[in-house]
Each structure stands twice: as structure tokens, then as C-alpha cells.
């Protein structure tokens, strides 16, 4: 549902914003709305990043502990393992 919002801005800012919106093929309202959506999304992402716990050191030390020769096709290996497990 759309609701009207009144903003007070400098006249030259409004004129330049209208020109920019027209160049982008948008209305000034949609431009402002998209900007607010972007701000809210960035704030949400920052909040999520702050809530994340760092990976344990033991997990980070696993890098490079598995060795293999030449090319490795994980799909092929997974298929082989599943066929062996289920007797196919």
C-alpha cells in the first residue's frame, strides 16, 4: 500500500534529483523508495554480520589437510560412494 510522504529539501536538490530519476527511467518517488530499501537492507546485513559468531580456530586449521592427486570430480566420487553404500 502506498502512502504519501512529504519531504523538505533544497529546491536545487529536488531539481537535480528529478533529472537524475528521469535519466534512470524512474519517478522521483521510486528513486527515493529504492534508496530507503537499500539503506534498510544494508542495516539488516550489518546487523546479521554482528550476530555471526566467528568460526572456531580448529575449523580454520582444517584448510589443506585433505590431499588428492590430479583432478578431483566430487560428483563422481559422491556417486561412487553412494553406489557402494547402497549396493548399486
C-alpha positions in Angstrom: 0.0 0.0 0.0 1.4 3.4 -1.0 1.3 6.2 1.5 2.2 9.8 0.7 5.3 11.3 2.3 6.2 15.0 2.4 9.9 15.8 2.4 11.5 19.3 2.8 14.6 19.6 0.6 16.6 22.4 -1.1 15.0 23.3 -4.4 18.2 22.7 -6.4 18.5 19.2 -4.9 14.9 18.4 -5.9 15.5 19.6 -9.5 18.7 17.6 -9.9 17.1 14.5 -8.3 14.2 14.8 -10.7 16.6 15.0 -13.6 18.6 12.0 -12.4 15.4 10.0 -11.9 14.3 10.8 -15.4 17.7 9.7 -16.8 17.2 6.4 -14.9 13.7 6.0 -16.3 12.2 6.2 -12.8 10.0 8.5 -10.9 11.5 10.5 -8.1 9.2 8.6 -5.7 10.5 5.2 -6.8 14.1 6.5 -6.7 13.7 7.6 -3.1 11.9 4.4 -2.1 14.6 2.3 -3.6 17.2 4.3 -1.8 15.4 3.7 1.5 15.2 0.0 0.7 18.9 -0.1 0.1 19.6 1.6 3.4 17.4 -0.8 5.3 18.9 -3.8 3.6 22.5 -2.6 4.4 21.4 -2.0 8.0 20.0 -5.5 8.2 23.1 -7.1 6.7 25.3 -5.2 9.2 23.1 -6.5 12.0 23.4 -10.1 10.7 27.2 -9.7 10.4 27.4 -8.6 14.1 25.3 -11.6 15.2 27.5 -14.1 13.4 30.0 -15.9 15.6 33.5 -16.4 14.3 34.5 -19.8 13.0 36.4 -21.9 15.6 40.1 -22.0 15.2 40.0 -25.8 14.9 37.8 -25.4 11.8 40.1 -22.8 10.2 43.1 -25.1 10.7 41.4 -27.8 8.5 42.3 -25.9 5.4 44.6 -28.0 3.2 44.5 -31.1 5.4 42.9 -33.3 2.7 45.3 -34.2 -0.2 44.5 -35.7 -3.6 46.4 -36.4 -6.7 45.5 -34.7 -10.0 41.9 -33.7 -11.0 39.1 -34.4 -8.5 35.5 -34.7 -9.5 33.4 -34.5 -6.4 30.2 -35.5 -8.2 31.9 -38.7 -9.5 33.3 -39.5 -6.0 29.9 -38.9 -4.4 28.2 -41.2 -6.9 30.7 -43.9 -6.3 30.3 -43.6 -2.5 26.5 -43.7 -2.7 26.6 -46.7 -5.1 28.9 -48.5 -2.7 26.8 -47.6 0.3 23.5 -48.7 -1.2 24.9 -51.7 -3.2 24.1 -50.3 -6.6 
